[in-house]
């Protein structure tokens, strides 16, 4: 920070891990690192008046090719407006698109002036930056064409705009690579929620044995589509191949993006925390080679925070999520609202209910302004807000929040996991109130939704244990043991056999066996639980004490 752009770009190149990318001599390094002197101060020294100088600069800018952005960002606005018609989402879609256009134009203007007006960077750097910007423009045009053809996609268009290539990332360090234009359409299809079509198009590009840079891009897109389809194992393999190809192609910025994708996947989605730590370090190393744009910085900090939240460290999660918001103060509203929603969840886990309400309220206001009240992201935040009211023992407020979520999602037919969580949380409220019949119906609906759409998701343990508690209360001990056991096994697959959350689920299994009268089995399980809770480096002494007490009671 504070160094002139050409000096910084030259130093990053000189520090490249690949010797082939470094300068051939110290003279070449010095030439690249030294900004070219500007021509206009000499004119001023020659007696040109300030007014004449200003006129000369403007005229020179207009005559230099590429610095005027007139006609540089063409798209069929009228066609899109006609296709959207009177859709209530239309104005928001147009505002998001016009915001992207404004950012793109500002980035293009700055890129050109850095080379052709201020004389700070050579033409080859400008060419690379313009190539980068052209990619974003092509993605933009593909998206507007897609929405014009299928206006029903307007509901996803706003968040899709925020997924387009960030013009601000077209920095002086950007690689000059060109990529198969079909990948721009594949990215657009992915952003519009058409994962299968995106995978097919990316695979078609790969079938043509492209160069390394295109291979890396195509693999990245296919991996992202696999993540979106919740094919996590396939995505992990695809993204690992993508980062290897990107490293060979010296596409340093893409390398950083892929490591962030892998961090998010391994941490918050697959709960492989050792792998996530390695991916975090790899992303940081990539950032040292190529400065990421503010949106990637935000994505990185958000992924670190989400991973910390998944492993149960809410304090660390809050710190990194706040860093994510600070990394890109001008970030687009959908992304910002989503991070605020996760901060709401974090505050609930920390017991900071006042901060949680503030974050939830701010998240909902931001998201509603961007995407409207029925969007799944908005509804999901209401679900979190309901959990907050549940934590504060305001059962009526919690039921109202969860009820609104259920009504919206049953009506719109989207957000199956959010709907399952809303039913599960409703079951918890009815259990508190002692209405086990209502609780059973809510938990059963949640279990069915998870079984249909997300059978391996760890949050399925919530309604399973809720149903088990009801079965135990009503004397159906065998059914309770089966449900507790299923929850315990699912937790072990997600978190590991000696994670505190898994140990709690196993403890419930032991209690159920004790309740059934099978004391020998209960004693054996309690003994195994005490051993698991003493794993070196991960000791959970309160659970050890509870397990030993339970074992003594059943011997």
N, C-alpha and C positions, 0 to 999 in steps of 0.2 A: 504494500500500500504506500502511495506517495511517489513511487518511481514513475517516470514517463513510460507510456505504454510500450514503445519499441525497446527500451532498456529491459523492462520486465519480460517481454516476449523472448528477447535474446538470452537472458539468464536462464529462463525455463528450458529453452532449447539446449543451452550449454550443459545443463544439469541432467539431461535425459539419460535414462538407464541404458539406452541403446547407443553404442558408440557411433553407429552409422548416421544418427540423427544430429550429432554434435557438429560444431563448426570445424572446418579443416585446419584452421590456423587462428592464432590470437588476433591477427589483423582482421580476419573476417568477423570474429566476434565483436571487436571494437567498432567496426563499420556498421554492423547491424544494431549495436546497442546505443549508438550516438544519434540522437534526433537530428534530422536535417534542419538547417536554419531556415526560418521563414523569410519569404521574399519581401513582404510588405513593410517591415521596419526600415529597409533601405530606401524604399520609395519615400517614406515619411522624412527620412534624413536628407533626401534630395530636395526638400522644399515643397513637397505635395501637401496641400492643406488637408485638414482632417475631413472636411466635407467631401473633397475630391477623392481621398483615400477610401472613404466609405462607399462611394459610388463605384470605384474601381473594383473593390472586393466583391460587391454584389454582382457586377457585370461578369467578373471572372468566374464566379461560382456558376452563373447561369450558362456560361459557354463551355464549361468543362463537362464532358459526357458523364452521365451517371449520377450527378449530385442532385439534380432536380428529380423529385419523386412523382412528377406528373405522369400518370398512366402506368406507374410501376406496380400498382397493386389493383389490377382490374378484377372485378367479380360481378356476377349478375345479381345485384341487390334487388332490382325491380322484380325479377323472376322469383326470388325467394319471398319477397313481401307478398306477391300474388299467391304463391303456394301456401303460405301460412294463413292467409285470409284473416278471419276474425279470431284466430286461436288466442286464448289468454296468455299462452307462453310466448307468442310472437314478439312482443316488445322486448322481453328479456333476452330472447335469442339474438335479436338485432343489436341490442346494447352490448352483449358479450362479443359479437363479431366485430362491431365497430371499435370496441376497446382493443381487441387484438390488432386490428388494422392500424390504430394509432400508435401502439407500441412498436409494430413492425416498421412503420414509416420513420419513427424517431431513431430506431436502431440503424436503419439504412442511411439516414442523413448523417448520423454521427460517424458511421464507418467511412463514408465517402469524404467527409470533411477532414477526418483524421489524416487521410492520405493526400487529398487534392487541394485542400485549403490550408490546413495547419502544417502539412509536410512532416508529420510525425512517423508515418508508416509507409513502407514501400507498396508498389502496385500489386505485388504477388499476395500480400496480406489482404488488401482490399478485395482481390479476386476471390480468395478463400471465404471471406466474410460474406460477400454477395452470393456465393454459391450456397452457403449455409442459410442465408435469408430466403433465397429462392425456394429452398425445400419447404420452409414454413409456409410460403405463399401457395405452393402447389397443394400442400395438405389442406390449407384453408379453402381453396377452390374446390377440392374434392369433397370436403365436408358440406359446403353450401350446395353443391350439385346433388349430393345424397339426400339432404333434407328437402331440397326442392322437389326431388322425385318421390320421396317418401315423407310427407309432412308429419306423419306419426312419430318420426324420430326427433321431433322438436323437443320432446321431454328430456332427451339425453344430450341434446346439442350443446347446452350451456356448459356442462362439465366436459364435453368433448372439446370445446374450444380451449379449455384450460389444459388439455392434454396435447395440444399441438406443439410443435417445436418452439421453444421459447426464443424469440428474436434477441433477447438480451444475452443469450448464451453464445451468440455469434461474435465472440471476442477476438482480439488479435491472435490468440493461441489456437484458434479453431483449425482443424485439419482441412485441407483443400479437396477432400475426396468428393466425387460425384457418385450417386447411388441410383440404382434402377428405379425409374419413376413408378413402377408397379408397387413398390413398397410404400409410397405415399398413400396410394389407395388402400393398401392393406392396413396402414396405421389408422386411416379414417374409418374403415370398417370396424376395427377393434374399438376405437373410441365411441362408435355408435352402438356398441353392444353386440356386433355380429362376429363373434369370436370364430365360429366355424369357417366362415368365408375368409376371414383374415388369415387363419392357419393355412387354408388351401392356397391362397395367393402367395403367401410367404414360401410355402413348400414348392410351388411352381417356380419361383425365382431360384431357389436352391437347386432344383433339378437341372438348371442350365449351367452348372459349374461356374458360378460367378467369381469375380476377384475377391480377395480377402475382406476388403471393406464392405462390399455388398453382402458377402456371406455373413459377416458379423451383424449387419443391420437386419438381415432376414431372420437369422436365428434369434436375435433379440425380440423382434416382433412376434415370432412364433412362441417364444417362451412367455412373453407378456400375455398373449392370448390364452395360453395354457393355464397361467395363473388365474386369469379372469374366469376360466372355465372350471377352476378348482381341481385341475389335474396337476397337483403340486409336485409329485415325483417326476413326471415327464418334464415339467417346467424347470426343475432344478437341473436336470441333465442338459436340457436345451440351452439354458442360460450359461451353464458352465462351458459348453462348447462355444457359445457366442463370445464370452470374454477371452477365451483362448484365441479365437480368430481376430478379435479387435486388438489384442496385444501384438499379434504378428503384423497387423496392418498399420500399427503405430497410431491407431485412432484413439488418442488418449482421453478425449472427452467422453467418447462412447464407452471406454473402459470404466470410467467412473460411474456412468449411468447404470451399467450392468451390475457393478458391485453393489450399488444401492438397491437395485431390484432383488438381488440375491440376499442382501441383508434383510429386506422386508419379508421376503418369502421364508427364509430359514428361521427368522426370529419370531415375528408376530403371527405367522400363519402355520409354520410347521413345528415351532417350539423346539428347534434344535439350537440351543443357545451357544454351545461351543462353536458350531459352524458360523452362527451369526457374529460372534466376536471376531472370528477370522475374517469374515466378509467386511466388517466395519473397518478393520485395520487396512485391508486391501483398498477400500474406497478412499480412505485418508491418504494412502500412498499415491493413488491415482490423482487425487486433487493436488498433490504437491507437484505433479508433472504438468497438469493442465488445470488452470483455474476454472472451477465450475461457475455457472451462472447462478443468480440468486434463487431461481426456482429449484435447481438441483441441490443447493445448500439446504433449502427448506425441506426438500424431500428426504435428504440424508438425516437431518436432525429429527424429523418426524418419524422415520424408520427406527432410529435409535431409541426414541421415546416409546414407540409402540412395542418394541422388543422388551424394553425394561418393564413395561406394564404387563406384558404377557408372562414374564418370569416372576411377577409379584412385587417388583420394586417400584411402588407408586411414586415415591419421592424423586427417584432418578428420572422416572418418566415425565413428571411435571417439569423438571429442570430442562430436559431436552425438548419437550414440546413448546415451552416458552422460547427456547432458542430458535426453534423452527419458525415461530411467528416473527421473531426479530430478524431472522435471516433475510426475509423478503417483505418489508413493510408495505410494499405496493402490490402484494400478491393478489391474485384474483379471488373473488368472494367465495366461490364454492370450495376451493382448497382451504382457505382460511377458516370458513365455517366448520369444515370437517375436523380440523385440528382443534378448534375450540370445543367441539363436541367430545373429542377424546379427553381434553383437559377436564371437562365436566365429569367424565367417568373416573379420571384420576383423583379428582377432589373427593368424590364419593368414597373411594377406597381409602383415602387418607383421613376420612371423617371430617373434612373441612366443608361442611354443608353450605356455609355462606358463600364461599368461593365457588362451590359447585353450582349453586343456583345462578350466580352471576355469569359463569361460563356457559351454562346451558341457555340462559336467556339471550346472551350475546350470540351464541352459535345459531339459535333459531332465528333471531332477527336477521342475521347475515345471510343465512341460507334461504329464508323465505323471500327476501328481497331479490335473491339471485335466481332461484328456481321454482318459487311458488310453494304453497303450503302442503301439497300432497306428495312431494318428492320423497323417495325412501330415505334420503339423508336427513331430512327434516323430521320425519316420523321416527327414525332411529334415535334422534336426539331427545325427542319426547319420551321415548322408552327409558333412556338414561335418567331423565328428569324424574320419571316415576320411581325409578330405583332410589333416587336421592330422597324422595318423600317417604319411601318405604324405610330407608335408613333412619329418618327422623321421626318414625312412628306415626306419621300422618297418613293413616290407611285410606281415608276418604280421598285425599288429594292424589295418592298413588293410584287408586282405582280409576279416578277420572283420567289421569294421564294414560294409563295402560288401555283403558276403554277407548280413548280417542285413537290410539295406535291401531287397535284391533279393527275398529270401524273403518278407518281409512284403508288399511291394507286388505281387508276382506272385500272392500268395494273396488279397489283398483287392481287387485290380483297380483301385486308385486311385493318383493321384500319378504320371502318366505322365512328366512332365518330371523329377521326382526319380528315377524309375526309370531314365530315359535317362542321367542324370548318374552314377548308381551303376554302370551298365554301363560307361560311359565311363571312370570312375575305376578300375574293375577292370581295364580294358584297359591303363591306364597302369602298374598294378602288374605285370601279366604281361609287359609290354614291358620293364620294368626287369629282370625275372627271365630274360629271353631266351626266354620261351615264346611265340613269335609266333603259333602256331596258336590258343592260348587268347586271346591279345590280339586277334587278328582277329575271332574270334567275338563277343567283348564289344563291340568298337568297332562292328561291323556291326549288332548288336542296338540299340545306342545310336542310330546313324544312322537306322535304320528307325523307331524310336520318335519321334525328332524329326521325320522326314519325315511321319509320320502325324498328329502332334498339334501340333507347333510348328515348321513348316518355316522360318520366318524368325527363330527365336530365335538370338541370337548365340552361345549356348553350344553350338550344333550344330557350331561350328568345332572344338571339342575332339576329338570322335570322328573328324571328317573329317581333321584333321591327323594323328591317330593312325593311321588307315588309310593315309594317304599315306606315312607313315614306314615302315610295314610293306611297302607296295608297293615303295618305293625299296630297302629292304633286300633284298627278294627279286628285284630286277631288273625289276620291272614299271614302268618309268619313265613310260610314257604314262599309266597309271592314276594314278600318284603325282602327275603334273603336273595332271591333271584334278581330283583331290581337293584339292590345295593351292590351285588356282585358285578352286574353288568356295568354300573357306574364306576366301580373300582377299576375294572379292567380297561375301560375307556380312558380313565384318567392316567393309568399307568402307561398306556400307549402314547398319550399326548405329552405328559410331563415327566415320565419315568417312575419306577416303582418306589423310590424313596423320597419323592417330592412331598412336601407337607400337605399339599392338596390330595395327593393319592393316599397318604397315610390317614388322613381324616376319613376318606371313603372306605378304607380298609377297616378302620375302627368301627364304623357303622355296621359292617358285615359281622364283626365279632359280637357286637351288642345284639344283633338279630339272632345269631346262633345261641347266645346265652338265653335270650328270651324264649327260644324254641325248646329249651331244656337239654340241648345237645352240648353238655358242658365239656366233654372231652375235646370235641371239635373247636369249641370256643377257646379253650386253654391253649390248644396247639396254634391257632391263628393269632392269639394274643402274644404268644412267645415269639412267633415269626415277626409280628409287628414291632415288638420291642427291639429285635435285632436290626430290622430295616431302619428304624428311627435312630440308630447309633452309627450309621455309616460315617467313617472318618471324614471330617471336613464338612459334613452336612448334618451334624447331630441335631435332633429335635427333642430336647430333653423333656419338655412338658408331655409330649406324646409317649416318650419312654415311660414316664411315671404312670400315665393313664393305662398303658398297655400292661405294665407289671401289676398294677392294682387289679386290673380286670383278670389277669392270669391267676393271681392269688385267690380271687373270688370264685373262680371256676374249677380250681383243683379239688 
